[in-house]
């Protein structure tokens, strides 16, 4: 068998086409090589099977029992223990797919990088008329950046995403360039954004692997981490004359069985039902899951979480 160093060099050669590499290299070697590679970059380990590979990661959950992996219909699934960076479940995480409104996590990060929450935004006619999920913005009303972000993250408001993109860059196309630059800075290899809302377009895609990277990055923003925990919320126009009642699109918040505290949903015809969930696990561990193109994102996420909590010791 070739040494890990040789496979490490193969890995570097194949970037970003990790999927090709996975088809020709033994899983154990990939796990070891990528562990060494990505620890240096402070990124998560992108591939390991659920067969309890020994990755020698400090504080990593330990696989227990012989339970078979859950049967999930979602096309791409990824689960990661955030405390250790240890992968807990993987299925087809390197295929490019539409991700719908999960893209709004990138929109939020770009806005938070460049603006104060108290800045005032005047809603344009184009923003107010944006199709799809909405926080019901009205033309010419003024909202703070913070309240628009709240409506975008809780209600998945496309109108809020468009208004923020216009405010930041003058138009959505210019804002998208900032989103893609942020993706480059985060080390995304198979992601491209073509709009701020997550609408289906040929140039709007990511992999479950990349979604995990920018999902983790989004959690580093206290505003995002706090906001996505709210099941309902109210925000007002700057003059307090217009109230917007928000209801989270995340149906697993306040779930009686699992402590789900985020993160972002997405649903379009091309993306299917998609969902990134943040779960508080045992012993202060946090689990982040990515479910792309599922027929039932919330039910399948519950199945996955249940399996993880029963089959790993945290």
GUFI-102396 format. One record per atom (N, C-alpha, C): residue in one letter; x, y, z. Coordinates in pm, whole numbers, padded with zeros to 5 digits, always signed. Each point is the difference from the previous one (the first is absolute). Example, Ala and Ser with C-alpha at 12.3 -4.5 7.8 and 13.67 -1.06 7.14 Angstrom:
a+01319-00569+00780
a-00089+00119+00000
a+00090+00120+00000
s-00035+00105-00072
s+00082+00119+00006
s-00077+00109+00073
//
This chain:
x+00085-00120+00000
x-00085+00120+00000
x+00088+00125+00000
x-00037+00100-00076
x+00077+00123-00004
x-00009+00074+00132
x+00098+00081+00029
x+00002+00073+00126
x-00105+00111-00001
x-00034+00047+00120
x-00094+00111+00012
x+00052+00125-00070
x+00132+00017-00002
x+00057+00118-00064
x-00031+00002-00148
x+00011-00117-00065
x-00029-00008-00143
x-00147+00032-00026
x-00090-00054+00083
x-00141+00029-00019
x-00031+00145+00031
x+00075+00057+00093
x-00016+00142+00027
x+00032+00081-00125
x+00106-00038-00071
x+00036+00069-00123
x-00106-00020-00107
x-00057-00121-00005
x-00110-00024-00093
x-00116+00092+00032
x-00031+00014+00129
x-00108+00088+00043
x+00022+00142-00049
x+00122+00050+00018
x+00031+00136-00045
x-00016+00014-00150
x+00035-00106-00073
x-00011+00003-00146
x-00144+00006-00045
x-00087-00074+00071
x-00139-00011-00044
x-00088+00114+00045
x+00045+00082+00093
x-00084+00110+00044
x-00040+00085-00120
x-00131+00043-00015
x-00105-00022+00097
x-00085-00123-00027
x+00041-00088-00091
x-00087-00112-00037
x+00018-00117+00096
x-00041+00020+00127
x+00017-00102+00101
x-00074-00128-00037
x-00115+00015-00069
x-00080-00117-00034
x+00077-00100-00084
x+00082+00048-00092
x+00082-00090-00082
x+00100-00074+00087
x+00060+00071+00092
x+00097-00063+00090
x-00065-00111+00081
x-00120+00024+00049
x-00065-00098+00086
x-00028-00131-00073
x-00011+00006-00130
x-00033-00120-00076
x+00120-00091-00023
x+00122+00049+00026
x+00117-00081-00033
x+00092-00027+00119
x-00024+00068+00113
x+00089-00013+00114
x-00073-00063+00118
x+00063-00092+00071
x-00064-00063+00116
x-00047+00104+00101
x-00118-00025+00059
x-00059+00099+00090
x+00089+00028+00120
x+00063-00103+00055
x+00081+00020+00119
x+00115+00096-00025
x+00062-00013-00120
x+00112+00087-00033
x-00048+00143-00022
x-00115+00014-00067
x-00055+00134-00022
x-00027+00068+00132
x-00063-00075+00093
x-00032+00058+00129
x+00126+00049+00070
x+00105-00082-00002
x+00125+00037+00066
x+00066+00118-00069
x+00008-00005-00133
x+00067+00107-00075
x-00073+00132+00013
x-00134-00004-00009
x-00076+00124+00009
x+00002+00055+00142
x+00008-00088+00098
x+00014+00047+00137
x+00124+00087+00012
x+00114-00052-00049
x+00125+00074+00008
x-00007+00129-00081
x-00060-00009-00119
x-00008+00113-00090
x-00082+00115+00059
x-00121-00034+00048
x-00093+00104+00037
x+00016+00048+00144
x+00067-00076+00084
x+00030+00052+00132
x+00087+00124-00012
x+00093-00001-00097
x+00087+00115-00020
x-00078+00122-00047
x-00114-00024-00069
x-00079+00109-00054
x-00116+00038+00092
x-00012-00068+00115
x-00110+00023+00093
x-00135-00023-00065
x-00006-00098-00091
x-00125-00037-00064
x-00041-00139+00045
x-00127-00035-00027
x-00044-00131+00042
x+00054-00109-00091
x+00002-00120+00050
x+00042-00115-00077
x-00113-00036-00095
x+00023-00003-00131
x-00110-00009-00093
x-00054-00139-00024
x+00071-00105+00040
x-00054-00132-00034
x+00042-00105+00099
x-00097-00072+00049
x+00024-00123+00075
x-00130-00076+00000
x+00005-00131-00011
x-00122-00078+00001
x-00054-00007+00141
x-00116-00060+00019
x-00057-00017+00133
x+00044-00133+00058
x+00110-00056-00047
x+00046-00131+00046
x+00103+00014+00112
x-00007+00113+00073
x+00086+00021+00115
x+00148-00003-00037
x+00037+00073-00105
x+00141+00012-00035
x+00074+00068+00114
x+00122-00042+00024
x+00078+00059+00108
x+00074+00122-00052
x-00051+00118+00032
x+00060+00123-00050
x+00088+00068+00104
x-00001-00052+00124
x+00085+00053+00105
x-00018+00151+00016
x-00125+00043+00011
x-00032+00141+00018
x-00034+00024+00146
x+00065+00095+00066
x-00030+00028+00140
x-00148+00034+00020
x-00059-00057+00105
x-00139+00028+00038
x-00101-00047-00103
x+00040-00086-00093
x-00093-00048-00102
x-00100-00099+00060
x-00127+00006-00040
x-00097-00099+00044
x+00044-00140-00044
x-00031-00099+00081
x+00039-00137-00030
x-00122-00080-00046
x+00015-00070-00112
x-00108-00083-00052
x-00022-00117+00094
x-00125-00025+00032
x-00036-00112+00087
x-00105-00085-00068
x-00002-00129+00030
x-00102-00088-00057
x+00025-00033-00145
x-00089-00083-00052
x+00011-00048-00138
x-00120+00039-00084
x-00069+00105+00040
x-00120+00042-00073
x+00036+00044-00141
x-00079-00046-00096
x+00024+00041-00138
x-00036+00146-00018
x+00057+00061-00101
x-00025+00142-00026
x-00146+00021-00038
x-00056+00116+00032
x-00139+00028-00034
x-00020+00008-00151
x-00115-00042-00045
x-00035+00009-00142
x-00064+00136-00024
x+00069+00083-00076
x-00046+00136-00027
x-00013+00021-00150
x-00105+00068-00040
x-00023+00024-00142
x+00067+00127-00050
x+00045+00085+00091
x+00070+00123-00040
x+00121-00036-00086
x+00026+00083-00100
x+00108-00031-00093
x+00139+00024+00059
x+00012+00097+00089
x+00128+00025+00067
x-00026+00022+00148
x+00079-00067+00083
x-00017+00011+00146
x+00138+00008+00065
x+00013+00088+00095
x+00127+00016+00071
x-00031+00035+00144
x+00065-00066+00094
x-00014+00031+00142
x+00138+00012+00060
x+00021+00102+00082
x+00132+00028+00054
x-00012+00038+00147
x+00090-00053+00082
x+00013+00044+00138
x+00086+00126+00001
x-00060+00113+00037
x+00072+00127-00010
x+00113+00011+00101
x-00012-00065+00113
x+00103+00011+00103
x+00134-00055-00045
x-00005-00112-00072
x+00123-00066-00042
x+00027+00012-00149
x-00102+00040-00077
x+00014+00000-00145
x-00010-00138-00059
x-00053-00095+00077
x-00006-00140-00044
x-00128-00027-00080
x+00012-00057-00121
x-00119-00035-00078
x-00071-00119+00063
x-00132+00007+00008
x-00080-00105+00061
x-00081-00077-00102
x-00033+00064-00111
x-00077-00066-00106
x+00025+00075-00130
x+00022-00075-00108
x+00023+00063-00130
x-00068-00079-00110
x-00061+00072-00092
x-00055-00064-00119
x+00001+00101-00115
x+00082-00025-00100
x+00004+00080-00123
x+00016+00150+00031
x+00108+00034+00070
x+00016+00138+00046
x+00079+00087-00097
x+00042-00055-00115
x+00080+00077-00094
x-00070+00028-00132
x-00128-00033-00010
x-00076+00030-00121
x-00060+00140+00009
x+00019+00077-00106
x-00056+00135-00003
x-00152-00006-00015
x-00069+00077+00088
x-00146+00002-00003
x-00051+00142+00028
x-00121+00033-00045
x-00063+00124+00044
x-00024-00008+00151
x+00014+00110+00069
x-00018-00002+00146
x-00109+00095+00047
x-00069+00064-00093
x-00114+00087+00034
x+00042+00104+00105
x-00086+00024+00099
x+00021+00110+00094
x+00111-00023+00100
x+00062-00116-00001
x+00120-00018+00083
x+00105+00102-00041
x-00007+00046-00125
x+00093+00103-00049
x-00010+00128+00081
x-00112+00022+00067
x-00018+00124+00077
x+00097+00008+00118
x+00057-00112+00041
x+00103+00006+00103
x+00120+00079-00050
x+00034-00018-00128
x+00111+00077-00057
x-00040+00147-00014
x-00123+00025-00042
x-00049+00137-00008
x+00013+00069+00135
x-00040-00069+00105
x+00006+00058+00135
x+00143+00030+00042
x+00092-00092-00029
x+00139+00022+00040
x+00060+00121-00070
x-00027+00015-00130
x+00054+00114-00074
x-00054+00130+00058
x-00129+00003+00031
x-00059+00122+00057
x+00062+00030+00137
x+00013-00101+00083
x+00055+00022+00134
x+00147+00041-00005
x+00070-00043-00103
x+00141+00041-00016
x+00013+00148-00033
x-00106+00059-00055
x+00013+00133-00057
x-00093+00107+00057
x-00090-00040+00090
x-00099+00099+00046
x-00031-00014+00148
x-00043+00112+00057
x-00049+00002+00137
x-00148-00037+00002
x-00043-00067+00104
x-00139-00046+00008
x-00100+00114+00004
x+00043+00117+00044
x-00093+00113+00014
x-00010+00088-00124
x+00076-00031-00104
x-00011+00078-00123
x-00141-00012-00058
x-00047+00106-00064
x-00137+00005-00052
x-00002-00028-00150
x-00096-00082-00042
x-00013-00041-00140
x-00139+00038-00048
x-00007+00071-00113
x-00129+00031-00061
x-00034-00109-00101
x-00115-00061+00015
x-00040-00114-00082
x-00046+00049-00137
x+00060-00053-00105
x-00036+00038-00136
x-00124-00076-00046
x-00058+00046-00109
x-00114-00069-00058
x+00038-00142-00043
x+00119-00014-00060
x+00045-00132-00046
x+00016-00095+00118
x+00051+00049+00112
x+00015-00086+00119
x-00136-00042+00053
x-00091+00096+00009
x-00133-00031+00054
x-00076-00100-00086
x+00028-00002-00130
x-00072-00088-00093
x+00074-00131-00024
x+00107-00025+00071
x+00075-00124-00020
x-00089-00121+00029
x+00007-00099-00087
x-00088-00117+00012
x+00049-00097+00106
x-00088-00092+00035
x+00035-00108+00092
x-00019+00039+00146
x+00070-00071+00087
x-00014+00024+00143
x+00033+00146+00031
x-00076+00057+00094
x+00007+00144+00019
x-00026+00037+00146
x+00057+00113+00042
x-00035+00056+00130
x-00099+00114-00016
x-00052+00013-00123
x-00106+00096-00035
x+00045+00145+00013
x+00115+00029-00059
x+00048+00137-00002
x-00085+00085-00094
x-00011+00129+00032
x-00075+00094-00082
x+00096+00100-00064
x-00033+00038-00122
x+00082+00097-00071
x+00013+00129+00081
x+00121+00052+00009
x+00035+00126+00063
x+00004-00004+00153
x-00036-00111+00062
x+00016-00004+00146
x+00148-00012+00033
x+00037+00049+00116
x+00138-00009+00045
x+00012-00107+00107
x+00101-00086-00016
x+00029-00105+00097
x+00148+00006+00037
x+00034-00045+00118
x+00142-00008+00034
x+00060-00124-00065
x+00130+00002-00017
x+00072-00116-00053
x-00027-00122+00089
x+00004+00019+00131
x-00022-00110+00092
x-00137-00064-00015
x-00103+00083-00018
x-00136-00055-00012
x-00020-00068-00136
x+00064+00052-00104
x-00006-00068-00130
x+00070-00135+00007
x+00115-00006+00066
x+00069-00127+00017
x-00086-00098+00080
x-00069+00051+00100
x-00088-00085+00081
x-00111-00059-00086
x-00062+00083-00083
x-00105-00050-00088
x+00051-00097-00104
x+00124+00020-00043
x+00059-00090-00099
x+00034-00136+00062
x+00050+00001+00123
x+00044-00125+00063
x-00117-00079+00061
x-00099+00070+00057
x-00112-00069+00064
x-00108-00033-00102
x-00044+00099-00073
x-00108-00018-00097
x+00050-00041-00138
x+00132-00006-00016
x+00063-00026-00129
x-00046+00099-00105
x-00011+00126+00041
x-00055+00102-00088
x+00088+00030-00120
x-00052-00032-00119
x+00071+00036-00123
x+00002+00151-00019
x-00108+00066+00044
x-00005+00146-00010
x+00109+00065+00084
x+00024-00057+00118
x+00105+00053+00087
x+00138-00022-00060
x+00022-00119-00057
x+00129-00029-00063
x+00028+00096-00115
x-00101+00026-00081
x+00017+00090-00114
x+00024+00143+00048
x-00075+00044+00101
x+00017+00135+00053
x+00140+00019+00057
x+00051-00099+00069
x+00134+00009+00056
x+00107+00001-00108
x-00020-00081-00103
x+00096-00004-00111
x+00006+00135-00071
x-00117+00059-00025
x-00005+00133-00063
x+00067+00105+00087
x-00028-00006+00128
x+00056+00100+00092
x+00152-00010+00005
x+00051-00120+00004
x+00144-00018+00012
x+00076+00037-00126
x-00048-00047-00114
x+00081+00009-00123
x-00066+00078-00113
x-00120+00050+00021
x-00068+00075-00105
x-00091-00086-00084
x+00040-00125-00021
x-00084-00094-00074
x+00041-00143+00040
x-00087-00094-00032
x+00024-00137+00044
x+00122-00062-00067
x+00022+00029-00127
x+00113-00059-00072
x+00133+00038+00065
x+00013+00125+00040
x+00123+00045+00065
x+00014-00065+00137
x-00111-00019+00068
x+00006-00064+00131
x+00043-00146-00012
x-00047-00068-00103
x+00035-00141-00019
x+00151-00017-00015
x+00066+00096-00061
x+00146-00007-00011
x+00064-00004+00139
x-00057+00074+00093
x+00050-00002+00138
x-00026-00136+00065
x-00115-00058-00029
x-00031-00133+00054
x+00103-00102-00048
x+00030+00003-00128
x+00096-00096-00054
x+00142+00026+00050
x+00034+00126+00022
x+00131+00030+00058
x+00009-00052+00142
x-00110+00013+00075
x-00003-00054+00135
x+00017-00152-00003
x-00061-00063-00099
x+00015-00144-00015
x+00144-00041-00024
x+00070+00078-00082
x+00141-00027-00026
x+00080+00013+00129
x-00030+00103+00078
x+00072+00022+00126
x-00024-00115+00098
x-00117-00061-00006
x-00032-00111+00090
x+00055-00133-00051
x+00053+00000-00122
x+00058-00122-00055
x-00100-00090-00070
x-00112+00055-00042
x-00099-00081-00071
x+00052-00037-00138
x-00009-00128-00036
x+00055-00048-00126
x-00105-00026-00107
x-00121-00031+00043
x-00105-00039-00095
x-00129+00076+00028
x+00011+00131+00015
x-00115+00085+00030
x+00004+00123-00087
x-00117+00040-00048
x-00011+00126-00072
x-00139+00057+00025
x-00005+00131+00019
x-00128+00067+00021
x-00030+00090-00119
x-00127+00005-00040
x-00039+00089-00109
x-00111+00096+00043
x-00053-00018+00121
x-00093+00096+00056
x+00006-00009+00152
x-00052+00102+00066
x+00011+00009+00146
x-00108-00078+00073
x-00099-00050-00074
x-00118-00060+00061
x+00003-00152+00002
x+00073-00058-00094
x+00004-00145-00013
x-00091-00054-00108
x-00050+00088-00087
x-00086-00043-00110
x+00073-00100-00090
x-00076-00090-00060
x+00057-00096-00094
x+00054+00072-00124
x+00128-00015-00024
x+00066+00049-00120
x+00119-00091-00027
x+00041-00013-00125
x+00112-00090-00032
x+00127+00029+00080
x+00025+00126+00031
x+00122+00035+00070
x-00012+00006+00150
x-00107-00058+00055
x-00024+00004+00144
x+00007-00141+00055
x+00111-00038+00061
x+00016-00138+00047
x+00106-00007+00109
x-00002-00113+00071
x+00105-00032+00097
x-00004-00150+00023
x+00096-00051+00072
x+00000-00139+00043
x-00033-00003+00150
x-00041-00117+00048
x-00024-00014+00144
x+00127+00028+00079
x+00114-00038-00056
x+00128+00027+00064
x+00023+00150+00017
x-00024+00077-00106
x+00019+00145+00008
x-00105+00066+00089
x-00125-00050-00005
x-00104+00054+00087
x+00040-00016+00146
x+00062-00114+00031
x+00048-00020+00137
x+00104+00104+00038
x+00089+00033-00093
x+00103+00099+00028
x-00062+00137+00028
x-00088+00048-00089
x-00051+00135+00024
x-00111+00001+00105
x-00062-00116+00026
x-00092-00009+00113
x+00073+00018+00132
x+00116-00065+00012
x+00082+00017+00119
x+00048+00144+00013
x+00038+00059-00112
x+00046+00139+00002
x-00111+00094+00047
x-00123-00026-00045
x-00113+00085+00039
x-00023-00004+00151
x+00026-00114+00062
x-00020-00012+00144
x+00102+00080+00080
x+00106+00046-00065
x+00097+00084+00067
x-00051+00143+00017
x-00111+00033-00064
x-00061+00132+00013
x-00106-00007+00110
x+00021+00067+00114
x-00096-00007+00110
x-00142+00038-00042
x-00014+00098-00089
x-00133+00041-00043
x-00073-00114-00070
x+00067-00070-00088
x-00063-00111-00071
x-00034-00112+00097
x+00095-00039+00084
x-00022-00109+00095
x-00120+00028+00090
x-00013+00124+00046
x-00110+00037+00089
x-00132+00008-00075
x+00000+00061-00117
x-00124+00025-00073
x-00069-00128-00044
x+00077-00098-00048
x-00060-00121-00056
x-00064-00089+00106
x+00017+00034+00127
x-00064-00078+00106
x-00145+00039+00023
x-00044+00113-00058
x-00134+00052+00025
x-00104-00066-00089
x-00103-00054+00062
x-00111-00059-00076
x-00094+00107-00053
x-00022+00103+00080
x-00080+00116-00042
x+00070+00127+00045
x-00033+00109-00067
x+00064+00128+00033
x-00081+00112-00063
x+00018+00120+00050
x-00064+00117-00059
x+00105+00108-00025
x-00005+00060-00117
x+00085+00114-00029
x-00088+00113-00055
x+00051+00122+00010
x-00077+00117-00039
x+00080+00088-00096
x-00073+00077-00078
x+00065+00102-00081
x+00064+00101+00093
x+00092+00079-00053
x+00073+00097+00083
x-00096+00095+00071
x-00108+00040-00066
x-00095+00093+00062
x-00102-00071+00089
x+00014-00132+00015
x-00086-00082+00087
x-00145-00010-00048
x-00027+00043-00122
x-00138-00002-00049
x-00038-00134-00065
x+00099-00075-00042
x-00028-00126-00071
x+00063-00115+00077
x-00082-00099+00034
x+00050-00117+00073
x+00008-00120-00094
x+00109-00074+00013
x+00018-00123-00078
x+00010-00117+00097
x-00098-00087-00004
x+00000-00119+00085
x+00072-00113-00073
x+00101-00054+00064
x+00084-00101-00062
x-00025-00137+00063
x+00003-00101-00084
x-00012-00139+00047
x+00107-00082-00070
x+00078-00072+00078
x+00113-00073-00056
x-00046-00110-00096
x+00076-00016-00105
x-00025-00111-00094
x+00059-00131+00052
x+00071+00006+00113
x+00061-00119+00061
x-00102-00067+00093
x-00061-00106-00044
x-00105-00067+00077
x+00055-00082+00117
x+00131-00016+00009
x+00057-00081+00109
x+00039+00084+00121
x-00014+00131-00008
x+00024+00080+00119
x-00103-00036+00106
x+00044-00008+00124
x-00085-00037+00114
x-00053-00141-00014
x+00075-00085-00070
x-00036-00141-00011
x+00010-00064+00139
x-00098-00082+00040
x+00003-00057+00135
x+00105-00109+00021
x+00056-00055-00107
x+00093-00112+00011
x+00145+00038-00023
x+00026+00097-00087
x+00136+00041-00031
x+00010+00151+00018
x+00111+00048+00052
x+00017+00143+00019
x+00061+00061-00125
x-00086+00031-00095
x+00042+00063-00125
x-00004+00152+00020
x+00111+00066-00027
x+00010+00145+00026
x+00039+00078-00125
x-00028-00053-00116
x+00031+00066-00127
x+00000-00106-00109
x+00025+00029-00127
x+00072+00120-00040
x-00071+00066-00119
x-00018-00073-00113
x-00061+00063-00118
x-00064-00104-00090
x-00118+00036-00048
x-00073-00084-00095
x+00017+00051-00142
x-00038-00083-00096
x-00004+00041-00139
x-00091-00093-00078
x-00076+00055-00092
x-00089-00083-00081
x-00032+00069-00132
x+00036-00065-00109
x-00034+00045-00134
x-00027-00125-00083
x-00058+00014-00119
x-00022-00120-00083
x+00128-00077-00030
x+00109+00070-00029
x+00124-00069-00034
x+00073-00053+00123
x-00007+00073+00110
x+00072-00039+00122
x-00076-00101+00082
x-00129-00013-00025
x-00081-00084+00087
x-00005+00061+00139
x-00029-00084+00098
x+00000+00047+00139
x+00140-00017+00057
x+00058+00111+00046
x+00136-00004+00054
x+00001+00066+00137
x+00099-00038+00082
x-00001+00047+00138
x+00138-00017+00062
x+00046+00104+00068
x+00120-00008+00082
x-00047+00014+00145
x+00025-00100+00083
x-00046+00005+00138
x+00117+00006+00097
x-00019+00075+00108
x+00096+00006+00109
x-00065-00063+00121
x+00065-00103+00054
x-00058-00077+00110
x+00094+00004+00120
x-00055+00025+00117
x+00077-00009+00123
x-00005-00143+00050
x+00117-00066-00001
x+00008-00139+00039
x+00048-00017+00142
x+00028-00124+00041
x+00045-00027+00136
x+00136+00062+00030
x+00023+00029+00128
x+00130+00048+00049
x+00050+00122-00076
x-00095+00091-00029
x+00031+00128-00064
x+00054-00013-00142
x-00022-00114-00062
x+00037-00014-00141
x-00108+00065-00087
x+00043+00053-00114
x-00093+00052-00100
x+00016-00081-00128
x-00112-00030-00062
x-00001-00077-00124
x-00062+00087-00109
x+00068+00009-00112
x-00053+00072-00115
x-00030-00102-00110
x-00121+00004-00053
x-00037-00093-00107
x-00039+00078-00125
x+00029-00059-00114
x-00038+00056-00129
x-00083-00104-00074
x-00119+00037-00040
x-00091-00088-00073
x-00040+00071-00129
x+00046-00051-00115
x-00030+00065-00128
x-00090-00089-00085
x-00100+00062-00059
x-00095-00065-00091
x-00063-00123+00065
x-00074+00026+00107
x-00072-00104+00072
x-00149+00009-00032
x-00071-00113-00002
x-00145+00005-00018
x-00071+00047+00126
x+00068-00006+00115
x-00058+00041+00128
x+00115+00039+00094
x+00049+00121-00015
x+00123+00043+00068
x-00008-00009+00151
x-00114+00034+00059
x-00009+00001+00145
x-00009-00142+00056
x-00080-00084-00063
x-00010-00138+00046
x+00133-00073-00017
x+00064+00020-00113
x+00128-00068-00022
x+00109+00054+00093
x-00005+00128+00032
x+00095+00054+00097
x-00023-00061+00137
x-00126-00017+00038
x-00029-00064+00129
x+00051-00144+00003
x-00018-00072-00110
x+00050-00137-00009
x+00152-00002+00016
x+00067+00092-00069
x+00146+00007+00007
x+00047+00035+00141
x-00061+00101+00062
x+00041+00040+00134
x-00020-00114+00099
x-00115-00066-00009
x-00028-00112+00089
x+00107-00108-00015
x+00037-00031-00123
x+00102-00102-00025
x+00136+00043+00057
x+00036+00126-00019
x+00128+00051+00050
x+00007-00010+00152
x-00106+00041+00067
x+00001+00001+00146
x-00002-00139+00059
x-00055-00097-00075
x-00002-00138+00049
x+00127-00077-00034
x+00073+00047-00098
x+00114-00079-00051
x+00137+00063+00025
x+00002+00114+00066
x+00127+00062+00038
x-00002+00037+00147
x+00113-00017+00064
x+00019+00045+00137
x+00075+00131-00004
x-00064+00105+00053
x+00057+00134-00007
x+00070+00035+00132
//
